[in-house]
Amino acid sequence: MRQKNKIIGNRKFYMKALTIAVPIMLQQLIQSMVSLIDNFMVSGLGDISMSGVNVAGQVMFVFMIFTNTICMSGGIFLTQFYGAQDKKGMQQAFMFKLLIGLLAFVPYLLVCVVFPRSVLSLMLIGNTQAGLILDEAVRYIKIMAIIGVPFTCSVCIASSLRDMGEVRIPLYVTIVATLINTIFNYLLIYGHFGFPALGVRGAAYATVIARTVEFVIFAVVYVLKNPDFAVRFGSKYRIDTTLFKEIIKKGSLMLFCEMTWVLSETVTTAIYNGRGGADVVSGMASSFAIANLFFVAFGGIYSATSVIIGRTLGEGNLEEARRQKNWLLSGAVTFGVAMTFVGFGTTAIIPIVFGKLSVNAIAICRSMVIMMSFFMPAWVLINAQQAVARAGGDTKMGAYADASITIVIMLPMLFALAKFTNIGPVQMYLSVKLLDVIKITIFHFWLKKERWLNNLTEIGNEQDSVNANDEVVESGIAVKSV
C-alpha cells in the first residue's frame, strides 16, 4: 500500500533543498550582476553599441544552452550513480559531458569566425539601424570565439560537482571570475589606468580573460580535489558505449526540447528587434539583464529538485521520491510567488543602470520586467516539473509536450501577430507566454503517470527488477507493464 502523500514537506526537507538551491542561486546572481554591470558599462556607449553586444550575445546564449543541456543529460545519470555510490558510472557520465560538449564547440566556432555577419543579420531583419548594429556585433563576436573550449570544460566540471551536491566550489570560482570580468570591463571598455579604450571589443576581451581564469581554477580543483567523477586517462580506461548510447537516447529528447526552446527564443527576439530601431533592441535586452536578477530562481530550484530526486531514485527509494516530488513542486510555487515581489523591486534600479539609454528603451525595459515578474510562479513551477521528469530519465515530457506547443502553436501565433498586427514587442511577448498555462496543465497530468519513477543505475544489470510502480525493468531500461 502506498502511503498518502502530503503536498507540503517539513521544514527539515526544505532546508535541505535550500542548502543546494541557495549557493547555486547566489552563483547565478553574481553572474547576473556582472552581466548587468557589463550592460551598464556598454550602455554608456549608446543604444547601437549595446544592441550590437546583445545581438552577438544571442549566439553565445544558444551555445551555452546547448552545452548546459549536454551536461544536464549526463547529469541525470551522474546524480543517480552518485546516489548508488557507483564511481565508474560517474566517470562515464562525466566523459559523456566533456566529449559531446567539445563537439558542440565546432558550430559555435564557425558562426563566430567564418559566418558572423550572415548569421547575425538574421536577428535584425527589418531593423532600421541594422548595418550599424551589425558592425559592433561582429567586432564583439569574433573575440568571443576564444572562450568556447575553456567555457565547455568549466561547465562540465562545475555541473558535475553540483550533481554530487557540492555547490560551494562553483560558487567561489564564479565570485573570482566575475570580479575579474568586472575589473577588466572597467579597464578596457573606456580605457582607465593607461589601458586602451576598446569599446565593445574591451567587453569581449574582459569576458575572455575571466573565462580563462575560471577554467584554470576548475582544472586545478579537478586535479587536486580528485572528485569521484574525475577520470585518469590510461590504457585501462574504456568508454562504456552501452551507457553512452543510453545517455544519448535520453539526452537527445532533452536536447531537442531545449534547442527548440532556445531557437524559438532566438526567432522571437529577431521578430521583436524588427519592430523598431536600436531603442527596441536595447530596451528588450536591458529588460532581460534586469530579469536575470530574479531568474536565478530557475537554476536553483531545477538543480535542487534534480539532485534530491535523482539521488533518492539512485538509492532505490522510489516511494520516498514520490513524496519528495509533491513537496518540491509545492515549494516551487511558493518560491515563485516570493520572486514575483523581488521582480517588482528590481524596477527601481532601471533608471540608475540604464539611464543613458533612450526614453523609449527605458519604458520598454520597465514594462517587460513588470510583466515577467507576474509570470514567476508559473515559470518556477515549470522548471521544477521538468527537473522531476528528467531526474528519472523521462525526457519525453519536454520533447513531446513543451516542444510541440512551441512548434505547433507558439511560433505560428507569433508570425501571425508580426504579419497581421502592429502591436509592440511587449504585447507580443505577453501573448505567447500565456501559453505556459497549457504547459503546466499537461506536465501535471504527465507526471501523475510516473514515467519518471526509475532507477537508472540498473542499466546493464543481468537480472530484471521491478520498480515501485509495477514497471518491469528489462536490461536496465524501464518498460511500462500493460
KAKANOR-V383279 format. One record per pair of residues at least 4 apart in sequence whose C-alpha atoms are under 7 Angstrom apart, sorted by the first residue. I is the first residue (numbers start at 1). GAP is how many residues later the second one is. D is the distance in whole Angstrom. If there is no record, write none. Layout:
BEGIN
I_GAP_D, I_GAP_D
END
This chain:
BEGIN
5_318_5, 6_317_7, 7_319_5, 7_320_5, 7_323_7, 8_319_5, 8_322_6, 9_4_6, 9_5_7, 9_318_5, 10_4_7, 11_4_6, 12_4_6, 13_4_6, 14_4_6, 15_4_6, 16_4_7, 17_4_6, 17_287_6, 18_4_5, 19_4_7, 20_4_7, 20_145_7, 20_147_7, 20_284_5, 21_4_6, 21_279_4, 21_280_6, 21_282_7, 21_283_5, 22_4_6, 22_278_6, 23_4_6, 23_144_6, 23_145_6, 23_148_6, 24_4_6, 24_143_6, 24_147_7, 24_275_7, 24_276_5, 25_4_6, 25_271_5, 25_272_6, 25_274_7, 25_275_5, 26_4_6, 27_4_6, 27_144_5, 27_147_6, 28_4_6, 28_268_6, 29_4_6, 29_264_6, 29_267_6, 30_4_6, 30_145_7, 31_4_6, 31_147_6, 32_4_6, 32_260_6, 32_261_6, 33_4_6, 33_260_7, 34_4_6, 34_144_6, 34_148_6, 35_4_6, 35_254_7, 36_4_6, 36_253_6, 36_254_7, 37_4_6, 38_4_6, 38_147_7, 39_4_6, 40_4_7, 40_313_5, 40_314_6, 42_7_7, 42_8_6, 42_158_7, 43_4_7, 43_7_5, 43_311_7, 43_313_7, 43_314_7, 44_312_6, 45_4_6, 46_4_6, 46_311_6, 47_4_6, 47_231_6, 47_232_6, 47_235_6, 47_310_6, 48_4_6, 48_84_7, 48_85_5, 48_230_6, 49_4_6, 49_84_7, 49_87_6, 49_151_7, 50_4_6, 50_232_6, 51_4_6, 51_82_6, 51_227_6, 51_230_6, 51_231_5, 52_4_6, 52_81_5, 52_82_6, 52_84_5, 52_85_4, 53_4_6, 53_83_7, 53_84_5, 53_87_6, 53_147_7, 54_4_6, 54_231_6, 55_65_7, 55_68_7, 55_82_6, 56_64_7, 56_81_5, 56_84_7, 56_85_6, 57_4_6, 58_4_6, 59_4_6, 60_4_6, 61_4_6, 62_4_6, 62_200_6, 63_4_6, 63_45_6, 64_4_6, 65_4_6, 66_4_6, 66_193_7, 67_4_6, 67_34_6, 67_37_7, 67_85_7, 68_4_6, 69_4_6, 69_186_6, 69_189_7, 70_4_6, 70_27_6, 70_31_6, 71_4_6, 71_26_5, 71_85_6, 71_88_7, 72_4_6, 73_174_7, 73_178_5, 74_4_6, 74_19_5, 74_20_7, 74_22_6, 74_23_6, 74_173_6, 75_4_6, 75_18_7, 75_85_7, 75_88_6, 76_4_7, 76_234_7, 76_314_7, 76_315_5, 76_317_7, 77_4_6, 77_16_6, 77_379_7, 78_4_6, 78_11_7, 78_12_5, 78_15_5, 78_85_7, 79_4_6, 79_84_5, 79_85_6, 79_228_6, 79_231_6, 79_232_6, 80_4_6, 80_230_5, 80_231_5, 80_233_7, 80_234_4, 80_376_7, 80_377_6, 81_4_6, 81_5_5, 81_8_6, 81_9_6, 81_233_6, 81_376_6, 82_4_6, 82_8_7, 82_82_6, 82_229_7, 83_228_4, 83_229_7, 83_231_5, 83_232_5, 84_230_5, 84_231_5, 86_4_6, 87_4_6, 87_141_6, 87_142_6, 88_4_6, 89_4_6, 90_4_6, 90_138_7, 90_139_5, 91_4_6, 91_138_4, 91_139_6, 91_140_6, 92_4_6, 92_147_7, 92_148_7, 93_4_7, 94_4_6, 94_66_7, 94_135_6, 95_4_6, 96_4_6, 96_148_7, 97_4_6, 97_59_6, 98_4_6, 98_55_7, 98_58_6, 99_4_7, 100_4_6, 101_4_7, 101_51_6, 102_47_7, 102_50_7, 105_4_6, 105_43_6, 105_44_7, 106_4_6, 107_4_6, 108_4_6, 109_4_6, 109_36_6, 110_4_5, 110_5_6, 111_4_5, 111_5_5, 111_8_7, 112_4_5, 112_29_6, 112_30_5, 112_33_6, 113_29_6, 113_32_7, 115_4_6, 116_4_6, 116_22_6, 117_4_6, 117_17_7, 117_21_6, 121_4_7, 121_13_7, 123_147_4, 124_6_6, 124_146_6, 124_149_6, 124_150_6, 125_149_6, 126_148_5, 127_146_6, 127_147_5, 127_149_6, 127_150_5, 128_148_7, 128_149_5, 129_4_6, 129_148_6, 129_149_6, 130_4_6, 131_4_6, 132_4_7, 133_4_6, 134_4_6, 135_4_7, 136_4_6, 136_64_7, 137_4_6, 138_4_6, 139_62_6, 140_4_7, 140_60_6, 140_61_5, 140_64_6, 141_4_6, 143_61_6, 143_62_7, 144_60_6, 144_64_7, 146_62_7, 147_4_6, 147_61_6, 147_64_6, 148_4_6, 149_4_6, 150_4_6, 150_61_7, 150_62_6, 150_65_5, 151_4_6, 151_60_6, 151_64_7, 152_4_6, 153_4_6, 153_62_7, 154_4_6, 154_60_7, 154_61_5, 154_64_6, 155_4_6, 156_4_6, 157_4_6, 157_61_7, 158_4_6, 158_12_6, 159_4_6, 160_4_7, 161_4_7, 161_5_5, 161_6_7, 162_4_5, 162_5_5, 163_144_6, 165_142_7, 167_4_6, 168_4_6, 169_4_6, 170_4_6, 171_4_6, 172_4_7, 173_4_6, 173_41_6, 173_44_7, 174_4_6, 175_4_6, 176_4_6, 177_4_6, 177_33_5, 177_34_7, 177_36_7, 177_37_6, 178_4_6, 178_32_7, 179_4_6, 180_4_6, 180_30_6, 181_4_6, 181_25_5, 181_26_6, 181_29_5, 182_4_6, 183_4_6, 184_4_6, 184_22_5, 185_4_6, 185_17_6, 185_18_5, 185_21_5, 186_4_7, 186_6_7, 187_4_5, 187_5_5, 187_6_7, 187_8_6, 188_7_6, 188_8_6, 188_9_6, 188_10_6, 188_14_5, 188_15_7, 189_8_5, 189_9_5, 189_10_4, 189_11_6, 189_13_5, 189_14_6, 190_7_4, 190_8_7, 190_9_6, 191_4_5, 191_5_5, 191_6_4, 191_7_7, 198_4_5, 199_4_7, 200_4_7, 201_4_6, 202_4_6, 203_4_6, 204_4_6, 205_4_6, 206_4_6, 207_4_6, 208_4_6, 209_4_6, 210_4_6, 211_4_6, 212_4_6, 213_4_6, 214_4_6, 215_4_6, 216_4_6, 217_4_6, 218_4_6, 219_4_6, 220_4_6, 221_4_5, 222_4_5, 222_5_7, 222_8_7, 226_4_6, 233_4_6, 240_4_6, 241_4_6, 242_4_6, 243_4_6, 244_4_6, 245_4_6, 246_4_6, 247_4_6, 248_4_5, 250_4_7, 250_143_6, 250_145_6, 251_4_6, 252_4_6, 253_4_6, 253_142_6, 253_143_6, 253_146_5, 254_4_6, 254_141_5, 254_144_7, 254_145_6, 255_4_6, 256_4_6, 256_143_6, 257_4_6, 257_141_6, 257_142_5, 257_145_7, 257_146_5, 258_4_6, 259_4_6, 260_4_6, 260_143_6, 261_4_6, 261_142_7, 262_4_6, 263_4_6, 264_4_6, 265_4_6, 266_4_6, 267_4_6, 268_4_6, 269_4_6, 270_4_6, 271_4_7, 272_153_5, 273_7_6, 273_8_5, 275_149_7, 275_150_7, 276_4_6, 277_4_7, 278_4_6, 279_4_6, 279_79_6, 279_81_6, 279_82_5, 280_4_6, 280_81_6, 281_4_6, 282_4_6, 282_79_6, 283_4_6, 283_78_4, 283_79_6, 283_81_5, 283_82_5, 284_4_7, 284_80_7, 284_81_6, 285_4_6, 286_4_6, 286_79_6, 287_4_6, 287_78_4, 287_79_7, 287_81_6, 287_82_6, 288_4_6, 290_56_7, 291_4_6, 291_52_7, 291_78_6, 292_4_6, 294_45_6, 294_48_7, 294_49_6, 296_4_6, 297_4_6, 297_83_7, 298_4_6, 298_82_6, 298_85_6, 299_4_6, 300_4_6, 301_4_6, 301_31_7, 301_83_6, 302_4_6, 302_81_6, 302_82_5, 302_85_5, 303_4_6, 304_4_6, 305_4_6, 305_23_7, 305_79_6, 305_82_6, 305_83_6, 306_4_6, 306_81_5, 306_82_6, 306_85_5, 307_4_6, 308_4_6, 309_4_6, 309_12_6, 309_15_7, 309_79_7, 309_82_6, 310_4_6, 310_81_5, 310_82_6, 311_4_6, 312_4_7, 312_5_6, 312_9_6, 313_4_6, 313_5_6, 313_8_6, 313_141_7, 313_142_5, 314_141_5, 314_142_7, 314_143_6, 316_139_6, 317_4_6, 318_4_6, 318_135_7, 318_150_6, 319_4_7, 319_149_7, 320_4_6, 321_4_6, 322_4_7, 323_4_6, 324_4_6, 325_4_6, 325_63_7, 326_4_6, 327_4_6, 328_4_6, 329_4_7, 329_52_6, 329_55_6, 329_56_7, 330_4_7, 331_4_6, 332_4_6, 332_48_6, 332_49_5, 332_52_7, 333_4_6, 333_44_5, 333_47_7, 333_48_6, 334_4_7, 335_4_6, 336_4_6, 336_40_5, 336_41_4, 336_44_6, 337_39_7, 337_40_5, 338_4_7, 339_4_6, 339_37_6, 340_4_6, 340_33_5, 340_34_6, 340_36_6, 341_4_6, 342_4_7, 343_26_7, 343_27_7, 343_30_5, 344_26_6, 344_29_6, 347_19_6, 347_22_7, 349_4_6, 350_4_6, 351_4_5, 357_4_6, 357_5_7, 358_4_6, 359_4_6, 360_4_6, 361_4_6, 362_4_6, 363_4_6, 364_4_6, 365_4_6, 366_4_6, 367_4_6, 368_4_6, 368_58_6, 369_4_6, 370_4_7, 371_4_7, 372_4_7, 375_4_6, 376_4_6, 377_4_6, 378_4_6, 379_4_6, 380_4_6, 381_4_6, 382_4_6, 382_58_6, 383_4_6, 384_4_6, 385_4_6, 385_58_7, 386_4_6, 386_12_7, 387_4_6, 388_4_7, 389_4_7, 389_5_5, 389_6_7, 389_58_7, 389_63_5, 390_4_5, 390_5_5, 390_62_7, 392_60_4, 392_61_6, 392_62_5, 392_63_7, 393_59_6, 394_57_6, 394_58_5, 395_4_7, 396_4_6, 397_4_6, 398_4_5, 398_5_6, 399_4_5, 400_4_6, 401_4_6, 401_38_7, 401_41_7, 402_4_6, 402_37_6, 403_4_6, 404_4_6, 405_4_5, 405_5_6, 406_4_5, 406_5_6, 407_4_6, 408_4_7, 409_4_6, 410_4_6, 410_22_6, 411_4_6, 412_4_6, 413_4_6, 414_4_6, 414_18_7, 415_4_6, 416_4_6, 417_4_5, 423_4_6, 423_5_7, 424_4_6, 425_4_6, 426_4_6, 427_4_6, 428_4_7, 429_4_6, 430_4_6, 435_4_7, 436_4_6, 437_4_6, 438_4_6, 439_4_6, 440_4_6, 441_4_7, 442_4_6, 443_4_6, 444_4_7, 445_4_7, 447_4_7, 454_24_7, 458_18_5, 459_16_6, 459_17_4, 459_18_6, 460_15_6, 460_16_6, 461_14_6, 461_15_6, 462_13_6, 464_9_6, 464_10_5, 464_11_6, 465_7_6, 465_8_5, 466_4_6, 466_5_6, 466_6_5, 466_7_6, 467_4_6, 467_5_7, 471_7_7, 471_8_6, 471_9_5, 471_10_5, 472_6_6, 472_7_6, 472_8_7, 472_9_6, 473_4_5, 473_5_4, 473_6_6, 474_4_6
END
